[in-house]
């Protein structure tokens, strides 16, 4: 029923928009809530998401099936009362919740890149903050509304068969990797103090999940088809993805060449008393944008050389969990999101703050904080 399909698609979209408007309302009206990424500073939230994704993954792999009470099925998007002409429909509450959870699961991708939007919205009138996050929700919901208005596009997807079963298996294994990521980043702050090195071994399990998924893809492809083209294409594709999984694990577990000092107020005050240049790097284990900036900018040889000088203290503020002191320091800088690099020193007591930066930006800021008039160009 095209009308029913469009209706449920719009209900899904409304659920997505609702989630982002709630986030905007929290930023606008709750003083203690400043950013979307605060969701991931609550370990129980991250662990809960990880357990839920793990259950979905095991279900996709066919390891179990659960017959829920009948009232649960009445809430599910794929069931519910029939429409007036007798065609199958979906429940409005279940479809709305499906949209909300779709937006919740998007936060690992969106949170690292929304720091600037959150920081800006936190200082705007409530109506503007709500409009901003409402617009984010509309943008995310648009594809769902578009496909529900044009269901013939969905019909182009191949029908069920061995290939679709293989896709389900591969996606199930990859979802196990996603669950490991959530569980690892949730357990990490519970297993250590903010000044201790982060736990990163779970990235190797994520990489193994990617490699396992790609191995199953190649093996089952050779069983499903004898054509050389598909076999060659999926073999090459799988090798590339497997290699990227290994590279990702190596990259994310590497401590890097910079001797970071874990932030505490006492260590910061001591560096100030010694007239040192202080480079504060606000980061978190779940902030992939932070890691990208660290690898692409801070690990450049000329930047490493500047950060390891005797008059410079590279200090890391890890906000993976509930780092109270680190959160207070971020707030004292009149900032709400990460990534953030704050550079101060004898020549610049008021920190220079950057949420995006280039190697030369960092070098020039260190030079200015040192009080030198010469450029820090290599």
C-alpha positions in Angstrom: 0.0 0.0 0.0 1.9 3.1 -1.2 0.0 5.4 1.2 0.8 3.2 4.2 4.4 2.8 3.1 4.8 6.6 2.9 3.0 7.1 6.3 5.4 4.7 8.0 8.4 6.2 6.3 7.4 9.6 7.6 6.9 8.1 11.1 10.4 6.7 11.0 11.7 10.1 9.9 9.8 11.8 12.7 11.5 9.4 15.2 14.9 10.5 13.8 14.1 14.2 13.9 12.6 13.8 17.4 15.9 12.3 18.7 18.0 15.3 17.4 15.5 17.8 18.7 15.7 16.2 22.1 19.5 16.6 21.9 19.1 20.2 20.9 16.7 20.8 23.8 19.2 19.3 26.2 21.9 21.7 25.0 19.5 24.6 25.1 17.9 24.0 28.4 20.1 21.7 30.5 23.2 23.5 31.8 25.1 20.3 32.5 24.5 18.9 29.0 26.8 20.5 26.4 27.3 18.1 23.6 26.2 14.9 21.8 29.4 13.2 22.7 28.5 13.3 26.4 26.4 10.2 25.7 29.7 8.3 25.2 31.1 9.7 28.4 28.6 7.5 30.2 30.2 4.0 30.2 26.8 2.3 30.9 25.3 3.9 27.8 28.1 2.6 25.6 28.1 -0.8 27.1 24.4 -1.1 26.8 24.6 -0.2 23.1 27.4 -2.8 22.7 25.3 -5.5 24.3 22.3 -4.7 22.1 24.3 -4.7 18.9 25.9 -8.0 20.0 22.5 -9.6 20.4 21.4 -8.4 17.0 24.6 -9.7 15.5 24.2 -13.2 17.0 20.6 -13.2 15.8 21.7 -12.4 12.3 24.2 -15.2 12.4 21.3 -17.6 13.3 22.6 -18.6 16.7 19.3 -18.1 18.4 15.7 -17.0 17.8 13.4 -15.6 20.5 9.6 -15.7 20.4 8.6 -12.6 22.3 5.2 -12.0 23.9 2.5 -11.0 21.5 2.3 -7.4 22.8 6.0 -6.9 21.8 5.2 -7.8 18.2 2.4 -5.2 18.1 5.1 -2.5 18.6 7.4 -3.8 15.9 7.7 -1.9 12.6 7.0 -4.9 10.5 3.7 -6.0 12.2 0.7 -4.3 13.6 -2.9 -3.5 12.6 -3.9 -3.7 8.9 -4.8 -0.5 7.1 -8.4 0.2 5.9 -8.0 -1.7 2.6 -6.7 -4.8 4.4 -3.1 -4.5 3.5 -0.4 -5.3 6.1 0.8 -2.4 8.0 3.2 -1.5 10.8 2.6 -0.1 14.2 3.1 3.6 14.5 4.8 3.4 18.0 7.2 0.7 16.8 8.1 2.5 13.6 8.6 5.7 15.6 11.0 3.9 18.0 12.8 2.4 15.0 13.5 5.9 13.8 14.7 7.0 17.3 17.1 4.0 17.6 18.3 4.6 14.0 19.4 8.1 15.2 20.9 6.7 18.4 23.1 4.2 16.5 24.3 7.0 14.2 26.0 8.8 17.1 29.4 7.0 16.8 29.7 8.5 13.3 28.1 11.9 14.0 29.4 12.7 17.5 33.1 13.3 16.6 32.1 15.7 13.7 29.4 17.6 15.7 31.7 19.1 18.3 31.8 22.4 16.4 28.0 22.4 15.9 27.4 21.6 19.6 29.9 24.2 20.8 28.2 26.9 18.6 24.6 25.8 19.5 25.3 25.9 23.2 25.9 29.6 23.0 22.8 30.5 20.9 19.2 31.3 21.8 17.2 28.1 22.5 15.1 28.5 19.4 18.2 28.6 17.2 19.7 25.6 18.9 16.5 23.6 18.4 16.3 24.7 14.8 19.9 23.7 14.2 19.5 20.2 15.6 16.1 19.8 13.9 17.8 20.5 10.6 20.3 17.8 11.4 17.5 15.4 12.0 15.7 16.4 8.8 18.9 15.8 6.8 19.4 12.3 8.3 15.7 11.4 7.9 15.4 12.5 4.3 16.6 9.3 2.6 14.1 7.2 4.6 11.2 9.5 3.6 12.4 9.5 0.0 12.6 5.7 -0.2 9.2 5.3 1.4 7.7 7.7 -1.2 9.4 5.7 -4.0 9.2 2.1 -2.8 9.9 0.8 -6.4 13.6 1.8 -5.8 13.7 -0.7 -2.9 12.4 -3.4 -5.2 15.6 -3.2 -7.2 17.4 -5.0 -4.3 18.1 -8.6 -5.2 15.7 -11.2 -3.9 16.4 -13.7 -1.2 18.7 -16.6 -2.0 22.3 -17.8 -1.2 23.8 -14.4 -2.0 21.5 -12.5 0.4 22.0 -15.1 3.1 25.8 -14.6 2.7 25.3 -10.8 3.0 23.4 -11.5 6.2 26.2 -13.6 7.6 28.9 -11.1 6.7 27.0 -8.2 8.2 26.4 -10.3 11.3 30.2 -10.8 11.8 30.9 -7.1 11.1 28.2 -6.2 13.7 30.1 -8.3 16.2 33.1 -6.1 15.5 30.9 -3.0 16.1 29.7 -4.5 19.4 33.3 -5.1 20.5 34.1 -1.4 19.7 31.2 -0.2 21.9 32.0 -2.6 24.7 35.7 -1.8 24.6 35.2 1.9 24.8 32.6 1.5 27.5 34.8 -0.8 29.7 37.9 1.2 29.2 37.1 4.1 31.5 35.8 1.7 34.2 39.0 -0.3 34.2 41.4 2.5 34.7 41.9 6.0 36.0 41.8 9.0 33.6 45.6 9.5 34.1 46.3 5.8 33.1 47.0 4.8 29.5 43.8 3.8 27.6 43.0 0.2 27.0 43.2 -0.5 23.2 43.6 -4.2 22.7 40.0 -4.6 21.7 40.9 -3.0 18.4 42.6 -6.3 17.5 39.4 -8.1 18.1 37.6 -5.7 15.8 40.2 -6.3 13.1 39.8 -10.1 13.5 36.0 -9.7 13.0 36.7 -7.8 9.8 39.2 -10.4 8.6 36.8 -13.3 9.5 33.9 -11.6 7.7 36.0 -11.2 4.5 37.2 -14.8 4.7 33.6 -16.0 4.9 32.7 -13.8 2.0 35.4 -15.2 -0.2 34.8 -18.8 0.8 31.0 -18.7 0.3 31.4 -16.8 -3.0 33.4 -19.6 -4.4 30.6 -22.0 -3.3 27.8 -19.9 -4.7 29.1 -19.1 -8.2 31.6 -20.6 -10.7 31.9 -17.3 -12.7 35.5 -15.9 -12.6 34.3 -12.3 -12.6 32.4 -12.3 -9.3 35.0 -14.6 -7.7 37.9 -12.2 -8.6 36.0 -9.1 -7.7 35.0 -10.2 -4.2 38.4 -11.8 -3.5 40.1 -8.5 -4.3 37.5 -6.5 -2.3 37.8 -8.8 0.7 41.6 -8.6 0.7 41.5 -4.8 0.7 39.0 -4.7 3.5 40.9 -7.3 5.5 44.1 -5.3 5.1 42.4 -2.2 6.2 41.2 -3.9 9.3 44.8 -4.9 10.2 46.0 -1.4 9.4 43.2 0.1 11.6 44.3 -2.1 14.6 47.9 -1.1 14.2 47.0 2.5 13.8 44.6 2.8 16.8 46.8 0.8 19.2 50.0 2.7 18.4 50.9 5.0 21.3 52.7 7.4 18.9 56.0 9.3 19.2 54.8 12.0 21.6 55.4 11.5 25.4 52.0 12.7 26.5 51.6 13.8 30.1 48.2 12.8 31.5 46.4 16.0 32.7 45.8 16.8 36.3 45.3 20.3 37.7 48.5 19.9 39.8 50.6 18.9 36.8 49.1 21.8 34.8 49.9 24.3 37.6 53.4 23.0 37.9 54.0 23.5 34.2 52.7 27.1 34.4 55.0 27.8 37.4 58.0 26.6 35.3 57.0 28.9 32.4 56.6 26.0 30.0 54.5 26.0 26.8 51.5 23.8 27.5 49.8 21.9 24.6 46.5 20.5 25.9 45.0 17.9 23.7 41.4 17.1 24.6 40.5 13.6 23.2 38.7 10.4 23.9 39.0 6.8 22.7 35.7 6.9 20.9 36.5 10.2 19.1 37.8 8.9 15.7 38.1 12.5 14.5 40.5 13.2 17.4 42.6 10.1 16.4 42.6 11.3 12.7 44.0 14.7 13.7 46.6 13.2 16.0 47.9 10.8 13.3 47.7 13.3 10.4 48.9 16.4 12.2 50.5 15.9 15.6 52.6 12.9 14.5 54.2 14.8 11.7 58.0 14.9 12.3 58.2 18.7 12.6 55.3 18.8 15.0 56.8 16.0 17.1 60.1 17.8 17.3 58.3 20.9 18.6 56.3 19.0 21.1 59.3 17.2 22.5 61.4 20.3 23.3 62.4 20.7 26.9 60.3 23.9 27.2 57.1 22.3 25.9 54.8 20.0 27.9 52.4 18.0 25.7 49.5 17.2 28.0 46.6 15.0 27.2 43.1 15.4 28.6 41.3 12.0 28.2 37.5 12.4 28.2 36.8 8.8 27.5 34.8 8.4 30.7 33.7 10.6 33.5 36.9 12.6 33.8 35.7 15.3 36.2 38.9 17.3 36.3 39.3 17.1 32.5 35.7 18.1 32.0 36.1 21.1 34.3 39.2 22.2 32.4 37.3 22.0 29.1 34.5 24.1 30.6 37.0 26.6 31.9 38.2 27.2 28.4 34.6 28.1 27.4 34.5 25.1 25.1 32.1 22.1 25.0 33.3 19.7 22.2 36.2 17.6 21.2 38.7 17.5 19.5 40.3 20.6 21.0 43.9 21.7 21.1 44.7 24.5 23.5 48.2 26.0 23.5 49.4 28.5 26.1 52.7 29.7 27.6 54.6 32.7 28.8 54.1 34.6 25.5 50.3 33.7 25.4 48.7 33.2 28.8 45.3 33.1 27.1 45.3 29.8 25.2 44.9 29.6 21.5 42.2 27.0 20.8 41.7 24.9 17.7 39.2 22.2 16.9 40.8 21.7 13.4 44.4 22.5 12.7 47.3 22.0 10.3 51.0 21.3 11.3 51.9 24.9 10.6 49.0 26.1 12.8 50.4 24.1 15.7 54.0 25.3 15.1 53.0 28.9 14.9 50.9 28.6 18.1 53.7 27.0 20.0 56.1 29.7 18.8 53.7 32.5 19.9 53.1 30.8 23.3 56.9 30.6 23.8 57.1 34.3 23.2 59.4 34.0 20.1 58.8 36.3 17.2 60.4 33.9 14.8 58.3 31.5 12.9 58.4 27.8 13.9 58.7 26.7 10.3 61.0 23.8 9.8 
